[in-house]
Amino acid sequence: MKIITRTAAIACVSLLAAGCAKFTDDGGMAPVTDSIRKEIGRDAVKLSSPEDMRRARERVQALLSEPLTEDTAVQIALLNNRGLQAAYNDLGVSEAEYVQTSLPPNPAITVGRSFGTGNFVEFGFQLVGNLLAFATLPRKTEIAKREFEEARYRAVATTLSLTIDVRRTYIKAIAAQQRLALLEQARQTADASAQMMKQLGETGAANKLDQARVTAFYADLSAQVAQARLSVSTTREALNRMLGIWGSDLSYKLPARLPALPAAADALADVEVEAMKRRVDLIILRYEIVTLAKSSKFVNATRYMSFLELGLGFRNEVETNDAGEQTSKNRYGLELGLVIPIFDTGEARVVTAREIYMRAVNRLIERSVNARSEARVAYTTYRATYDIARFYQSRIVPLRRQISSEILLRYNGMLIDVFELLIEERERITTNIASLDALRDYHLAVADMQAALIVGGTVPPSGVINTTPPPETVPLGL
């Protein structure tokens, strides 16, 4: 009988140990890395050791030594942005919680010795285990596993959101730099005109009104140059923050111009279907709903039984009579402890779990409707900004260039005055800047469309709560 009992105990412990989750070698990063490489072709790395940090640092420095492209900026952010690394740490915490949940509760053992009146001595011990925790362990482990898988998708969404923000900021930084170059070039021309007008005024060939107009034009361009320099500084610093760089790394070089407009815009058959299939925020919410459904069923199943404890005890009583003879008695006991649901029937926990589940369902429906709209708007904006940028480059800018040439010819032939020349120069500058803004808006629309199709605006907050029955202590004694 003892052999059978021991064998059954060993088998029970082995079964429980086999059901325990194990830590992954990379903190759960393998699916995240695969998803990022599939979506954007870049490497997402979790820095878990000094060696990882050293390799990442060397790679970042190598990428910064060359003119920064959009793809290299994204890769640097994936390697060097510590906010992203903190999100990967959150994933590691989620894995630890999953492993912890899969472990069976440790049994408690109490040992005691008591002395009675006379020559009575008692020694005993008690082994106590929570039966409800053992019984519900598979269900809690399954829920924790789904929460861990959901955390992986959150890490993917956070990574993709960062890459899109980097692309947006990179485009803005180059556009600000290019705008400054255009304005500085225009100001140099205006400065030369102002100097020439001043010399003509000294000889009496130019009146004070023309001199004032040229000077005002130069002053206005100077103010615009100052604003452009501020914009260059702020956008570059925003990019620096996302890349996670400082010190000597800030000397990297950006391209002088935005990427050229492609020959044709991409045509997407059905952006709504694409968004429904690819958006990570929707995948997260679907996972959350299934997890909450399981949690709700778990709460309902344990509504009345929130505590069940079994105690196995042994007690040895030794009594010595007046003649010095000892008599020993062994006693064994089995006790069961539970909570009687008189006041707290678990209804509040059931209602809470049900409301949280319905909140997640409503949030998914809302996010799905919004995702369809966002995908349509993003694609419409993408096509419109492409057409506008193409129209500026193919029609408006060449016409403005032709008009400027004709105005200059007439000015040199003394057919128009300097005021008309200044008006034309101001309109030419305005057109060039508008063309640059149109190209910038197109590239931003490309990033916005990626966001609308693969990640959404923000990572949805978690609605899963701890639905495990609260621990309660019931004294057991033999």
Helices and strands as residue ranges (DSSP letters): H 2-18, H 30-40, H 50-64, H 70-80, H 82-102, E 108-115, E 120-130, H 131-135, H 137-203, H 208-243, G 247-251, H 271-278, H 280-301, E 308-320, E 326-338, H 347-391, I 392-396, H 397-412, H 418-450, I 451-455
